[in-house]
Amino acid sequence: MSILVVILLAVIVIVIAMRLHVSVGGAILAGGLTMWICVDRSPATLAASLMETLKASRTYDLIFSLYFVMCLESALRLSKTLDGMVAALNRLFSSARVTAAVMPAFLGLLPSMGGALFSAPIVAEGCRGMKIPAEVKASVNYWFRHVFEAGSPTIPGMILACAIAGVPLSDLVVHLLAFSLAFALIGWVVLLMPYKSEDQAAAPVESGHRMTEDILNVVLAVSPVVVNVVLMMLFDMSAAPAMGAAVAILVLTLAVLKRPVPLLKILTGSINWKLFLNVSCILYFISLLTLSGVLDQLVAELRAAPLPVPVIFALLSLLIGALTGMSQAFIAIVMPIAAGIATGSVHYAGLAMVFGLAGQMLTPVHLCFTISVNYFEASFSGVFRRIFLCTTLSLIFYAGYAWLLWA
């Protein structure tokens, strides 16, 4: 049986399992077992893959980094810093369109916050009184929510991708920075620029004290992300200790500013066993993919194809992103292939992230898409047309950018 057929069968099993509300980790593991049955069927391979997963340092670095991301979200929420930031942006910006774009983007840095459903009311509030169609509001909420999906060290998918591909997180962040900026700019030009005449000025700041408080809330909310990036990129720290240090600094700063947060509640409330189990299943799937020989066979098949390997790999990433609709799912499938083609290659890791994200943005399988359409009672086709245009322009930009870097 062709290895491409085996991969297709595995993807079908994963998609069906997810439709049946099986957890992401369980669905991915079901796909891995499907491939194992097709190409290996040796119990020794199952046992060896499990031991490799349990012994790998990346397993624990990944789990703890995700844990500290949730601690960060909890500290910002319990200290009312996030609420203060929303209010501050509404007062500080002279453009309601800016607030409508910035808040979904910022909340996208904290993936445990509740997704598009959390940012949708903020977009609705920012656009209140403006003659903007529901389809545009839904598109703004959906698009800007994912500005940093392929470029932030706080996104679980990015952390997982780098751990699998063997690429330093700081390298991939730098490589995808231009794409993230283009992603945001394209969204602004296509979705919000046409409504400049509808923009509303923010309410005036009431006093110098309020201005100081607003600035403080914004700085407190943004600084942990900045600290995390600095520690990883300048001091070459791995994801878990860098995020843990960012959380510790935030908690201490809040205490000094007399905004103490319940540390025990943050530490215990951020334990998400379901997430940790899903991540462990994904890492087990990756070990199984390698030890069963599936990865080697797939890489050989891609290299023998008539089209250039990067083109085939990009199209494969796009397809799997569309089929799964979730970053962790498509990353678990395509990133091991990237590592198999060229371990440590930031170019292949970048292709996987960008084209996988594009597929994810263009499918109703993606929960944020459905949430945005339903919340604003928008037309599915109207939202899809706008997202398709933005996604196409983003891919054209990245294709040219990647070609120049590769050349």
Long-range contacts (C-beta under 8 A, 24 or more apart in sequence): 1-38, 1-39, 2-301, 3-39, 3-294, 3-297, 3-298, 3-301, 4-298, 4-301, 6-34, 6-35, 6-38, 6-39, 6-294, 7-35, 7-294, 7-298, 7-333, 9-34, 9-35, 9-38, 10-34, 10-35, 10-333, 11-320, 11-323, 11-324, 11-333, 14-323, 14-324, 14-329, 14-333, 15-323, 15-324, 15-365, 18-324, 18-325, 18-326, 18-329, 18-365, 23-274, 23-277, 23-278, 23-281, 24-278, 24-282, 24-326, 24-328, 24-329, 25-277, 25-278, 25-279, 25-280, 25-281, 25-282, 26-278, 26-281, 27-329, 28-281, 28-282, 28-285, 28-329, 28-332, 28-333, 29-281, 29-282, 29-284, 29-285, 31-285, 31-333, 32-284, 32-285, 32-288, 32-289, 33-288, 35-288, 35-289, 35-292, 35-294, 36-288, 36-292, 39-292, 39-293, 39-294, 39-297, 40-292, 40-293, 40-294, 45-288, 45-291, 45-292, 46-288, 48-287, 48-291, 49-284, 49-287, 49-288, 49-290, 49-291, 49-292, 50-284, 50-287, 52-287, 52-291, 53-280, 53-283, 53-284, 53-287, 56-283, 56-287, 58-163, 58-283, 59-280, 59-283, 60-240, 61-163, 61-238, 61-239, 61-240, 62-159, 62-160, 62-163, 62-239, 62-240, 62-279, 62-283, 63-276, 63-279, 63-280, 64-240, 64-244, 65-159, 65-238, 65-239, 65-240, 65-242, 65-243, 66-156, 66-159, 66-272, 66-275, 66-276, 66-279, 67-270, 67-271, 67-272, 67-276, 68-240, 68-243, 68-244, 68-246, 68-247, 68-270, 69-110, 69-111, 69-112, 69-154, 69-156, 69-243, 70-112, 70-270, 70-272, 70-275, 71-247, 71-266, 71-267, 71-270, 72-110, 72-154, 72-224, 72-243, 72-246, 72-247, 72-250, 73-110, 73-112, 73-113, 73-270, 74-265, 74-266, 74-269, 74-270, 75-247, 75-250, 75-251, 75-254, 75-261, 75-266, 76-110, 76-220, 76-221, 76-224, 76-250, 77-113, 78-261, 78-262, 78-265, 78-266, 79-220, 79-254, 79-259, 79-261, 80-259, 81-217, 81-220, 81-221, 81-254, 81-259, 82-221, 84-213, 84-214, 84-216, 84-217, 84-220, 84-221, 85-217, 85-218, 85-220, 85-221, 86-122, 87-214, 87-217, 88-213, 88-214, 88-215, 88-217, 88-218, 89-218, 90-125, 90-126, 90-202, 90-203, 91-202, 91-203, 91-204, 91-205, 91-210, 91-214, 92-202, 92-205, 92-214, 92-215, 92-218, 93-202, 94-201, 94-202, 95-199, 95-201, 95-202, 96-126, 96-127, 96-128, 96-130, 96-199, 96-200, 96-201, 96-202, 97-126, 97-127, 97-192, 97-195, 97-196, 97-199, 99-126, 99-202, 100-126, 100-127, 100-137, 100-140, 100-144, 100-192, 101-140, 101-144, 101-184, 101-187, 101-188, 101-192, 102-144, 104-140, 104-141, 104-144, 104-145, 104-147, 105-144, 105-145, 105-147, 105-148, 105-184, 106-221, 106-222, 107-145, 108-144, 108-145, 108-146, 108-147, 108-148, 108-149, 108-152, 108-155, 109-148, 109-152, 109-154, 109-155, 109-225, 110-154, 111-155, 111-156, 112-272, 115-145, 115-367, 115-368, 115-371, 116-141, 116-142, 116-145, 116-367, 116-368, 116-371, 116-372, 116-375, 117-371, 117-375, 119-145, 120-371, 120-372, 120-375, 120-376, 124-375, 124-376, 129-200, 130-195, 130-198, 130-199, 130-200, 131-195, 131-198, 132-195, 132-198, 133-378, 133-382, 134-376, 134-377, 134-378, 134-379, 135-376, 135-378, 135-379, 135-382, 135-383, 135-386, 136-191, 136-192, 136-195, 136-386, 137-376, 137-378, 138-372, 138-373, 138-375, 138-376, 138-378, 138-383, 139-191, 139-372, 139-383, 139-386, 139-387, 139-390, 140-187, 140-191, 140-192, 141-372, 141-375, 141-376, 142-361, 142-368, 142-369, 142-372, 142-383, 142-387, 143-187, 143-191, 143-361, 143-386, 143-387, 143-390, 144-184, 144-187, 145-368, 145-372, 146-183, 146-357, 146-361, 146-368, 147-180, 147-183, 147-184, 147-187, 148-180, 149-327, 149-357, 149-360, 150-176, 150-179, 150-180, 150-183, 150-353, 150-354, 150-357, 151-176, 151-177, 151-179, 151-180, 152-180, 152-225, 153-228, 153-229, 153-232, 153-239, 153-242, 154-225, 154-228, 154-243, 155-327, 156-279, 156-327, 156-328, 157-327, 157-328, 157-331, 157-353, 158-353, 159-239, 160-279, 160-282, 160-328, 160-331, 160-332, 160-335, 161-331, 161-335, 161-349, 161-352, 161-353, 162-239, 162-349, 164-286, 164-331, 164-332, 164-335, 164-336, 164-338, 164-339, 165-335, 165-338, 165-339, 165-343, 165-344, 165-345, 165-348, 165-349, 165-352, 166-339, 166-343, 166-344, 167-344, 167-345, 167-346, 167-349, 168-236, 169-232, 169-239, 170-229, 170-232, 170-233, 170-236, 171-346, 172-346, 172-349, 172-350, 172-353, 173-229, 173-232, 173-233, 174-233, 175-346, 175-347, 175-349, 175-350, 175-405, 176-350, 176-353, 176-354, 178-401, 179-350, 179-354, 179-394, 179-397, 179-398, 179-401, 182-394, 182-397, 182-398, 182-401, 183-394, 186-390, 186-393, 186-394, 186-397, 187-390, 190-386, 190-389, 190-390, 190-393, 191-386, 191-390, 216-257, 220-250, 220-253, 220-254, 220-257, 223-249, 223-250, 223-253, 224-249, 224-250, 278-328, 279-328, 282-328, 282-332, 285-332, 286-332, 286-336, 289-336, 290-336, 290-340, 295-336, 295-337, 295-340, 296-340, 298-337, 298-340, 299-337, 299-340, 299-341, 302-337, 302-341, 303-341, 309-341, 310-347, 310-348, 310-351, 310-402, 310-406, 313-337, 313-338, 313-341, 313-348, 313-351, 313-352, 314-351, 314-355, 315-355, 317-351, 317-352, 317-354, 317-355, 317-356, 317-359, 318-355, 318-356, 318-358, 318-359, 319-359, 320-356, 320-359, 321-355, 321-356, 321-357, 321-358, 321-359, 321-360, 321-363, 322-359, 322-360, 322-362, 322-363, 322-365, 323-359, 323-363, 323-365, 324-360, 324-365, 325-360, 325-363, 325-364, 325-365, 325-366, 325-367, 325-369, 326-360, 326-365, 326-366, 326-367, 327-356, 327-357, 327-360, 330-356, 330-359, 330-360, 331-356, 347-402, 347-405, 347-406, 350-398, 350-402, 351-402, 354-394, 354-395, 354-398, 354-402, 355-395, 358-391, 358-394, 358-395, 361-387, 361-391, 362-387, 362-388, 362-391
